[in-house]
Amino acid sequence: MEKYNKLLSNITELVEKGLFASKDFRKKVEEILKTKIEIMANKLELVSREEFEVQKKIIEKLQKELNSVKSRKKKSIKAKKY
């Protein structure tokens, strides 16, 4: 986190000094920032929206199956009592 804050303060300083006026410099900084963001995102092990939606549907299906099994089990227990 400390490196992240230092990076932001460096960028702020550059902006204040007007060094982003150079197109080449700006392009290089954008490339570096993009790379750093990708590295951070990879460390977080993020998933795509599509992967998330697939996993969500699988979990919903499993939850329904679990509820169904619990319901059948309760009915079975009630039937054994009588």
FILUMGU-799481 format. One record per atom (N, C-alpha, C, O): residue in one letter; x, y, z; atom name; residue number from 1. Coordinates in pm, 1 decimal. Layout:
r / u / v / w / a / k
A / X / Y / Z / CA / NUM
...
***
This chain:
r / u / v / w / a / k
M / 83.4 / -118.9 / 0.0 / N / 1
M / 0.0 / 0.0 / 0.0 / CA / 1
M / 87.5 / 124.7 / 0.0 / C / 1
M / 52.9 / 227.0 / -59.2 / O / 1
E / 201.0 / 113.9 / 67.4 / N / 2
E / 291.2 / 227.7 / 74.6 / CA / 2
E / 344.9 / 262.7 / -64.5 / C / 2
E / 358.3 / 380.1 / -99.0 / O / 2
K / 375.6 / 158.8 / -144.3 / N / 3
K / 424.1 / 181.9 / -280.3 / CA / 3
K / 315.6 / 249.4 / -363.9 / C / 3
K / 343.8 / 337.2 / -445.4 / O / 3
Y / 191.8 / 207.2 / -342.5 / N / 4
Y / 78.4 / 263.6 / -416.2 / CA / 4
Y / 64.1 / 411.8 / -383.6 / C / 4
Y / 45.3 / 493.2 / -474.1 / O / 4
N / 72.8 / 448.2 / -255.7 / N / 5
N / 62.4 / 588.6 / -214.7 / CA / 5
N / 177.7 / 671.2 / -271.5 / C / 5
N / 159.2 / 785.8 / -312.7 / O / 5
K / 296.2 / 611.7 / -273.1 / N / 6
K / 411.5 / 682.3 / -328.2 / CA / 6
K / 392.7 / 705.6 / -477.6 / C / 6
K / 425.8 / 812.5 / -528.9 / O / 6
L / 339.4 / 605.0 / -547.7 / N / 7
L / 313.6 / 618.2 / -690.2 / CA / 7
L / 215.1 / 731.6 / -716.3 / C / 7
L / 235.9 / 813.6 / -805.8 / O / 7
L / 108.2 / 735.7 / -637.9 / N / 8
L / 9.3 / 842.0 / -654.2 / CA / 8
L / 68.8 / 979.5 / -626.1 / C / 8
L / 39.9 / 1076.0 / -696.9 / O / 8
S / 151.1 / 987.8 / -523.6 / N / 9
S / 211.7 / 1117.5 / -491.8 / CA / 9
S / 307.9 / 1160.2 / -602.2 / C / 9
S / 318.0 / 1278.9 / -633.2 / O / 9
N / 379.1 / 1063.5 / -662.0 / N / 10
N / 468.6 / 1095.9 / -773.8 / CA / 10
N / 389.4 / 1145.6 / -893.4 / C / 10
N / 429.2 / 1242.0 / -958.8 / O / 10
I / 278.2 / 1080.8 / -922.1 / N / 11
I / 194.1 / 1122.5 / -1034.5 / CA / 11
I / 138.6 / 1262.6 / -1008.9 / C / 11
I / 138.5 / 1347.6 / -1097.9 / O / 11
T / 92.0 / 1285.1 / -887.8 / N / 12
T / 38.9 / 1416.9 / -851.5 / CA / 12
T / 145.2 / 1524.4 / -870.5 / C / 12
T / 117.3 / 1631.7 / -923.8 / O / 12
E / 265.0 / 1495.3 / -827.4 / N / 13
E / 375.1 / 1590.7 / -841.3 / CA / 13
E / 403.2 / 1620.8 / -988.8 / C / 13
E / 425.5 / 1735.9 / -1026.4 / O / 13
L / 401.9 / 1516.5 / -1071.4 / N / 14
L / 426.5 / 1535.8 / -1214.6 / CA / 14
L / 316.6 / 1620.4 / -1278.7 / C / 14
L / 344.1 / 1707.1 / -1361.7 / O / 14
V / 193.7 / 1594.5 / -1239.8 / N / 15
V / 82.0 / 1672.0 / -1293.9 / CA / 15
V / 95.4 / 1818.1 / -1254.5 / C / 15
V / 75.2 / 1907.4 / -1336.8 / O / 15
E / 129.6 / 1842.3 / -1128.5 / N / 16
E / 145.3 / 1978.8 / -1080.7 / CA / 16
E / 256.6 / 2052.5 / -1155.9 / C / 16
E / 247.2 / 2172.9 / -1179.8 / O / 16
K / 360.1 / 1980.0 / -1192.3 / N / 17
K / 471.8 / 2042.0 / -1263.3 / CA / 17
K / 445.9 / 2053.7 / -1412.8 / C / 17
K / 524.8 / 2114.1 / -1485.6 / O / 17
G / 336.0 / 1996.3 / -1458.2 / N / 18
G / 301.2 / 2007.5 / -1598.8 / CA / 18
G / 379.8 / 1915.8 / -1689.9 / C / 18
G / 389.3 / 1941.5 / -1809.9 / O / 18
L / 435.9 / 1809.8 / -1635.7 / N / 19
L / 517.2 / 1720.6 / -1717.1 / CA / 19
L / 433.4 / 1628.2 / -1805.4 / C / 19
L / 487.9 / 1560.1 / -1892.3 / O / 19
F / 304.3 / 1625.1 / -1784.7 / N / 20
F / 219.2 / 1541.9 / -1867.8 / CA / 20
F / 189.0 / 1608.5 / -2002.3 / C / 20
F / 111.8 / 1554.9 / -2081.8 / O / 20
A / 248.3 / 1723.0 / -2027.8 / N / 21
A / 224.5 / 1793.0 / -2153.1 / CA / 21
A / 285.8 / 1717.0 / -2271.0 / C / 21
A / 232.3 / 1720.4 / -2381.8 / O / 21
S / 393.9 / 1651.1 / -2247.9 / N / 22
S / 459.4 / 1574.3 / -2353.0 / CA / 22
S / 379.1 / 1448.1 / -2383.1 / C / 22
S / 351.5 / 1368.7 / -2293.1 / O / 22
K / 341.7 / 1429.6 / -2509.7 / N / 23
K / 260.3 / 1313.5 / -2547.7 / CA / 23
K / 335.4 / 1182.9 / -2525.7 / C / 23
K / 276.7 / 1085.4 / -2478.8 / O / 23
D / 462.6 / 1179.5 / -2558.3 / N / 24
D / 541.9 / 1057.7 / -2540.0 / CA / 24
D / 552.6 / 1021.1 / -2392.6 / C / 24
D / 539.1 / 904.7 / -2354.7 / O / 24
F / 576.6 / 1121.0 / -2311.5 / N / 25
F / 587.6 / 1096.6 / -2168.4 / CA / 25
F / 455.1 / 1047.5 / -2112.1 / C / 25
F / 450.4 / 953.5 / -2032.7 / O / 25
R / 348.8 / 1112.4 / -2154.2 / N / 26
R / 215.5 / 1074.0 / -2107.6 / CA / 26
R / 184.0 / 930.3 / -2147.8 / C / 26
R / 131.5 / 853.0 / -2067.6 / O / 26
K / 215.8 / 894.8 / -2270.9 / N / 27
K / 190.8 / 760.0 / -2320.4 / CA / 27
K / 268.7 / 657.2 / -2238.0 / C / 27
K / 215.1 / 552.2 / -2202.8 / O / 27
K / 393.0 / 686.8 / -2208.0 / N / 28
K / 477.6 / 596.3 / -2130.0 / CA / 28
K / 421.2 / 578.7 / -1989.1 / C / 28
K / 416.6 / 466.8 / -1937.8 / O / 28
V / 379.1 / 686.8 / -1927.2 / N / 29
V / 322.3 / 679.6 / -1792.9 / CA / 29
V / 193.5 / 596.7 / -1794.1 / C / 29
V / 170.6 / 515.8 / -1704.2 / O / 29
E / 109.7 / 617.0 / -1896.1 / N / 30
E / -14.5 / 539.7 / -1906.4 / CA / 30
E / 14.4 / 390.8 / -1920.6 / C / 30
E / -55.0 / 307.8 / -1861.7 / O / 30
E / 116.8 / 356.8 / -1998.6 / N / 31
E / 155.1 / 216.1 / -2015.5 / CA / 31
E / 202.0 / 156.5 / -1882.7 / C / 31
E / 164.7 / 44.7 / -1847.1 / O / 31
I / 282.9 / 231.3 / -1811.1 / N / 32
I / 334.1 / 184.3 / -1681.9 / CA / 32
I / 219.1 / 164.7 / -1583.7 / C / 32
I / 212.6 / 62.7 / -1515.1 / O / 32
L / 128.0 / 262.4 / -1576.9 / N / 33
L / 14.0 / 252.0 / -1485.9 / CA / 33
L / -73.9 / 132.7 / -1521.5 / C / 33
L / -119.3 / 60.1 / -1433.1 / O / 33
K / -97.6 / 112.8 / -1649.2 / N / 34
K / -179.0 / 0.5 / -1692.7 / CA / 34
K / -115.1 / -131.4 / -1650.1 / C / 34
K / -183.7 / -221.6 / -1602.0 / O / 34
T / 14.7 / -142.0 / -1667.7 / N / 35
T / 87.0 / -263.2 / -1628.0 / CA / 35
T / 76.4 / -285.4 / -1477.5 / C / 35
T / 50.9 / -397.1 / -1432.5 / O / 35
K / 95.9 / -180.1 / -1400.7 / N / 36
K / 88.6 / -191.3 / -1254.0 / CA / 36
K / -51.7 / -233.0 / -1209.4 / C / 36
K / -66.4 / -315.2 / -1118.9 / O / 36
I / -153.7 / -176.9 / -1272.2 / N / 37
I / -292.0 / -211.5 / -1237.2 / CA / 37
I / -319.8 / -357.6 / -1270.2 / C / 37
I / -384.7 / -427.4 / -1192.3 / O / 37
E / -271.4 / -404.2 / -1384.8 / N / 38
E / -289.7 / -544.2 / -1422.2 / CA / 38
E / -220.4 / -636.8 / -1322.7 / C / 38
E / -274.7 / -741.3 / -1286.9 / O / 38
I / -101.6 / -599.2 / -1278.2 / N / 39
I / -28.7 / -680.1 / -1179.5 / CA / 39
I / -107.7 / -687.9 / -1049.2 / C / 39
I / -120.5 / -795.2 / -990.3 / O / 39
M / -160.8 / -573.5 / -1004.0 / N / 40
M / -240.3 / -572.3 / -880.8 / CA / 40
M / -366.8 / -656.6 / -896.2 / C / 40
M / -403.6 / -730.5 / -804.9 / O / 40
A / -432.7 / -645.8 / -1010.3 / N / 41
A / -554.8 / -722.6 / -1034.3 / CA / 41
A / -525.1 / -872.1 / -1036.1 / C / 41
A / -603.7 / -951.5 / -984.3 / O / 41
N / -413.3 / -910.7 / -1094.6 / N / 42
N / -375.5 / -1052.4 / -1096.5 / CA / 42
N / -347.2 / -1105.1 / -956.6 / C / 42
N / -379.2 / -1220.0 / -925.8 / O / 42
K / -288.5 / -1023.3 / -873.2 / N / 43
K / -261.6 / -1064.1 / -735.6 / CA / 43
K / -391.7 / -1085.0 / -658.3 / C / 43
K / -397.5 / -1167.6 / -567.2 / O / 43
L / -494.9 / -1010.8 / -694.3 / N / 44
L / -624.7 / -1023.5 / -627.0 / CA / 44
L / -703.2 / -1144.5 / -676.0 / C / 44
L / -806.3 / -1179.3 / -618.3 / O / 44
E / -655.0 / -1208.9 / -782.3 / N / 45
E / -720.1 / -1325.4 / -840.8 / CA / 45
E / -866.3 / -1297.6 / -874.3 / C / 45
E / -955.2 / -1374.4 / -837.5 / O / 45
L / -889.6 / -1188.8 / -943.4 / N / 46
L / -1023.8 / -1150.6 / -984.7 / CA / 46
L / -1071.4 / -1240.2 / -1098.5 / C / 46
L / -990.7 / -1294.2 / -1174.2 / O / 46
V / -1202.4 / -1255.4 / -1109.8 / N / 47
V / -1259.7 / -1335.2 / -1218.2 / CA / 47
V / -1342.0 / -1244.1 / -1307.8 / C / 47
V / -1383.0 / -1134.9 / -1268.5 / O / 47
S / -1364.8 / -1292.2 / -1429.4 / N / 48
S / -1444.4 / -1213.3 / -1523.0 / CA / 48
S / -1591.5 / -1219.7 / -1483.1 / C / 48
S / -1631.5 / -1305.9 / -1404.8 / O / 48
R / -1670.7 / -1129.4 / -1536.5 / N / 49
R / -1815.1 / -1125.9 / -1510.0 / CA / 49
R / -1879.0 / -1257.4 / -1554.2 / C / 49
R / -1965.9 / -1310.9 / -1485.3 / O / 49
E / -1835.4 / -1309.7 / -1670.2 / N / 50
E / -1891.4 / -1434.3 / -1722.2 / CA / 50
E / -1864.9 / -1549.7 / -1625.6 / C / 50
E / -1955.1 / -1628.1 / -1596.1 / O / 50
E / -1740.7 / -1560.3 / -1576.2 / N / 51
E / -1707.1 / -1665.9 / -1481.0 / CA / 51
E / -1789.8 / -1652.1 / -1353.3 / C / 51
E / -1836.7 / -1751.4 / -1297.6 / O / 51
F / -1806.8 / -1529.8 / -1308.5 / N / 52
F / -1885.0 / -1504.5 / -1188.2 / CA / 52
F / -2029.3 / -1549.8 / -1206.8 / C / 52
F / -2085.9 / -1614.7 / -1118.9 / O / 52
E / -2088.9 / -1515.9 / -1320.8 / N / 53
E / -2228.3 / -1552.6 / -1346.7 / CA / 53
E / -2245.2 / -1704.4 / -1354.5 / C / 53
E / -2344.3 / -1758.0 / -1305.0 / O / 53
V / -2149.2 / -1774.0 / -1416.1 / N / 54
V / -2155.4 / -1920.2 / -1423.6 / CA / 54
V / -2150.2 / -1979.1 / -1283.3 / C / 54
V / -2230.2 / -2066.4 / -1249.7 / O / 54
Q / -2057.4 / -1932.3 / -1201.8 / N / 55
Q / -2045.8 / -1983.3 / -1064.9 / CA / 55
Q / -2170.9 / -1952.2 / -983.3 / C / 55
Q / -2213.9 / -2033.2 / -901.2 / O / 55
K / -2228.4 / -1835.8 / -1005.9 / N / 56
K / -2350.3 / -1796.3 / -935.6 / CA / 56
K / -2464.0 / -1892.5 / -968.2 / C / 56
K / -2537.1 / -1935.1 / -878.8 / O / 56
K / -2478.9 / -1926.8 / -1096.4 / N / 57
K / -2584.4 / -2019.9 / -1137.9 / CA / 57
K / -2562.0 / -2158.5 / -1078.8 / C / 57
K / -2657.1 / -2224.3 / -1036.6 / O / 57
I / -2437.1 / -2202.8 / -1075.6 / N / 58
I / -2405.3 / -2333.8 / -1016.7 / CA / 58
I / -2441.9 / -2334.6 / -868.8 / C / 58
I / -2500.4 / -2431.2 / -819.8 / O / 58
I / -2408.3 / -2229.0 / -798.6 / N / 59
I / -2438.9 / -2220.5 / -655.2 / CA / 59
I / -2589.4 / -2218.1 / -632.4 / C / 59
I / -2639.5 / -2283.4 / -540.8 / O / 59
E / -2662.0 / -2143.0 / -715.4 / N / 60
E / -2808.5 / -2138.9 / -701.9 / CA / 60
E / -2869.0 / -2277.8 / -723.7 / C / 60
E / -2959.8 / -2317.9 / -650.9 / O / 60
K / -2819.6 / -2350.6 / -822.7 / N / 61
K / -2868.6 / -2486.0 / -850.6 / CA / 61
K / -2839.5 / -2578.5 / -732.8 / C / 61
K / -2925.7 / -2655.2 / -689.9 / O / 61
L / -2717.6 / -2570.3 / -681.5 / N / 62
L / -2680.5 / -2654.0 / -567.3 / CA / 62
L / -2763.4 / -2619.1 / -443.7 / C / 62
L / -2799.9 / -2707.9 / -366.7 / O / 62
Q / -2792.9 / -2492.1 / -424.7 / N / 63
Q / -2874.9 / -2450.0 / -310.6 / CA / 63
Q / -3014.8 / -2508.2 / -321.3 / C / 63
Q / -3070.8 / -2553.8 / -221.6 / O / 63
K / -3072.2 / -2507.0 / -442.1 / N / 64
K / -3204.9 / -2565.4 / -462.7 / CA / 64
K / -3202.8 / -2715.4 / -435.0 / C / 64
K / -3293.8 / -2768.9 / -371.7 / O / 64
E / -3098.8 / -2782.5 / -482.5 / N / 65
E / -3086.3 / -2926.4 / -458.1 / CA / 65
E / -3072.2 / -2955.1 / -309.6 / C / 65
E / -3132.6 / -3049.4 / -258.4 / O / 65
L / -2993.9 / -2875.7 / -241.0 / N / 66
L / -2975.0 / -2893.5 / -97.0 / CA / 66
L / -3106.5 / -2873.3 / -22.7 / C / 66
L / -3140.5 / -2951.4 / 66.2 / O / 66
N / -3179.7 / -2769.9 / -58.3 / N / 67
N / -3309.3 / -2744.9 / 5.1 / CA / 67
N / -3405.6 / -2859.9 / -21.1 / C / 67
N / -3483.1 / -2897.8 / 66.7 / O / 67
S / -3400.7 / -2915.1 / -141.2 / N / 68
S / -3486.0 / -3027.8 / -176.3 / CA / 68
S / -3451.1 / -3150.1 / -91.8 / C / 68
S / -3540.1 / -3218.9 / -41.8 / O / 68
V / -3323.3 / -3176.7 / -76.2 / N / 69
V / -3278.5 / -3290.3 / 5.5 / CA / 69
V / -3319.7 / -3270.4 / 151.1 / C / 69
V / -3366.5 / -3364.1 / 215.7 / O / 69
K / -3302.8 / -3150.3 / 202.5 / N / 70
K / -3342.7 / -3121.0 / 340.8 / CA / 70
K / -3492.7 / -3141.0 / 358.3 / C / 70
K / -3537.2 / -3196.0 / 459.1 / O / 70
S / -3569.5 / -3096.7 / 261.2 / N / 71
S / -3714.4 / -3110.5 / 267.5 / CA / 71
S / -3754.2 / -3257.9 / 269.0 / C / 71
S / -3838.7 / -3298.8 / 348.6 / O / 71
R / -3693.5 / -3337.5 / 181.3 / N / 72
R / -3723.3 / -3481.4 / 177.3 / CA / 72
R / -3682.7 / -3548.8 / 307.7 / C / 72
R / -3751.7 / -3638.8 / 355.5 / O / 72
K / -3572.2 / -3505.8 / 364.5 / N / 73
K / -3524.1 / -3564.0 / 489.5 / CA / 73
K / -3622.5 / -3534.0 / 602.1 / C / 73
K / -3652.4 / -3621.5 / 683.4 / O / 73
K / -3673.1 / -3410.4 / 607.3 / N / 74
K / -3769.6 / -3373.4 / 710.7 / CA / 74
K / -3897.8 / -3455.3 / 695.6 / C / 74
K / -3953.7 / -3501.5 / 795.0 / O / 74
K / -3944.3 / -3473.5 / 572.9 / N / 75
K / -4064.0 / -3553.9 / 548.7 / CA / 75
K / -4042.5 / -3697.9 / 589.3 / C / 75
K / -4131.9 / -3761.8 / 644.7 / O / 75
S / -3923.1 / -3749.2 / 561.4 / N / 76
S / -3889.4 / -3886.0 / 597.7 / CA / 76
S / -3887.0 / -3904.0 / 748.9 / C / 76
S / -3933.6 / -4005.7 / 800.2 / O / 76
I / -3834.1 / -3807.8 / 819.0 / N / 77
I / -3827.1 / -3813.8 / 965.9 / CA / 77
I / -3968.4 / -3807.4 / 1024.2 / C / 77
I / -4000.7 / -3881.5 / 1117.1 / O / 77
K / -4052.2 / -3719.3 / 970.2 / N / 78
K / -4190.3 / -3707.4 / 1017.2 / CA / 78
K / -4266.7 / -3837.2 / 992.3 / C / 78
K / -4345.1 / -3880.1 / 1076.9 / O / 78
A / -4244.4 / -3900.0 / 876.5 / N / 79
A / -4313.5 / -4023.3 / 843.3 / CA / 79
A / -4271.0 / -4135.5 / 936.4 / C / 79
A / -4353.7 / -4220.1 / 970.4 / O / 79
K / -4147.1 / -4139.8 / 978.3 / N / 80
K / -4096.8 / -4245.2 / 1068.0 / CA / 80
K / -4156.1 / -4227.8 / 1209.1 / C / 80
K / -4175.5 / -4326.1 / 1280.7 / O / 80
K / -4184.2 / -4104.4 / 1248.2 / N / 81
K / -4239.5 / -4078.6 / 1381.7 / CA / 81
K / -4379.2 / -4136.0 / 1395.7 / C / 81
K / -4419.1 / -4176.4 / 1505.0 / O / 81
Y / -4455.3 / -4140.0 / 1284.4 / N / 82
Y / -4595.1 / -4185.2 / 1291.6 / CA / 82
Y / -4600.9 / -4327.4 / 1256.7 / C / 82
Y / -4708.8 / -4386.6 / 1256.2 / O / 82
***
